[in-house]
């Protein structure tokens, strides 16, 4: 019985979202999430990726969503757990933990 991998994807940009002034930057939030999640869950089953919306990798879904963030003036960083959008703007750990709990991850 293989362990199913959970992917946390954070979309953001170097420049702080205009509506999120005073909040940490996207990359800082990405690193903070890794540390916070690592304190609560066993991390072997969790993979992380950071997508810069201004220079997304050549993967269609990342390019399309990055374009959507820009066109719709969405607040970033935006956090996905697998394909579920769980946070936009300033992420709340409680919401992210609830999404992770749906995947039966082992806790520390």
C-alpha positions in Angstrom: 0.0 0.0 0.0 1.8 3.1 -1.2 1.6 6.4 0.5 -0.2 9.0 -1.6 1.7 12.2 -2.1 0.1 15.6 -1.3 1.3 18.5 -3.3 1.2 22.0 -1.9 1.5 24.7 -4.6 2.0 28.4 -3.8 1.5 30.9 -6.5 3.0 34.3 -5.9 5.2 37.1 -7.1 8.3 38.9 -5.9 6.3 42.1 -5.6 3.8 42.1 -2.7 0.2 42.0 -3.6 -1.2 45.6 -3.6 -4.0 44.6 -1.3 -1.7 42.7 1.1 0.6 45.6 2.1 2.3 44.8 5.4 2.0 41.1 4.8 5.0 38.9 4.2 6.0 38.3 0.6 4.9 35.2 -1.3 8.3 33.5 -1.1 8.4 34.2 2.7 4.9 32.7 3.0 6.0 29.6 1.0 8.9 29.0 3.4 6.8 29.8 6.5 4.2 27.2 5.3 6.8 24.5 4.9 8.1 25.1 8.5 4.6 25.3 10.0 3.3 22.2 8.2 6.5 20.3 9.1 5.9 20.9 12.8 2.5 19.3 12.6 2.7 16.6 10.0 5.2 14.0 8.9 6.5 15.5 5.7 7.5 12.4 3.7 4.1 12.5 1.9 4.1 16.2 1.2 5.7 17.9 -1.8 6.0 21.6 -2.3 6.3 23.9 -5.3 6.4 27.6 -5.7 5.2 29.2 -8.9 6.2 32.8 -9.7 3.2 34.2 -11.6 5.4 36.6 -13.5 7.6 33.8 -14.8 5.7 30.5 -14.5 7.3 27.2 -15.7 6.3 25.8 -19.1 3.5 23.7 -17.7 0.1 24.6 -19.1 -1.8 24.5 -15.9 0.7 26.8 -14.1 0.8 29.2 -17.0 -3.0 29.4 -17.3 -3.5 29.9 -13.6 -0.7 32.5 -13.4 -2.5 34.4 -16.2 -5.8 34.1 -14.4 -4.2 35.6 -11.2 -3.0 38.6 -13.1 -6.1 39.1 -15.2 -8.6 38.8 -12.3 -6.4 40.7 -9.8 -6.5 37.9 -7.4 -4.8 38.3 -4.0 -1.6 36.3 -3.7 0.0 34.2 -2.5 -2.5 31.6 -3.5 -2.2 28.2 -1.9 -3.4 24.9 -3.4 -3.5 21.5 -1.7 -3.4 19.2 -4.6 -6.0 20.8 -6.9 -8.0 22.5 -4.2 -7.6 26.3 -3.8 -7.4 26.7 0.0 -6.0 30.2 0.6 -5.8 33.5 -1.3 -4.0 36.5 0.0 -2.9 36.0 3.6 -3.2 32.3 4.3 -4.7 30.9 7.5 -3.0 27.8 8.9 -6.3 26.4 10.2 -7.8 26.3 6.7 -4.7 24.7 5.2 -4.6 22.1 8.0 -8.2 21.3 7.4 -7.4 20.7 3.7 -4.4 18.5 4.7 -6.5 16.5 7.2 -8.7 15.3 4.3 -5.7 13.4 3.0 -5.1 11.4 6.2 -1.5 12.6 6.7 0.4 11.3 9.7 0.8 13.8 12.4 3.9 14.3 14.6 
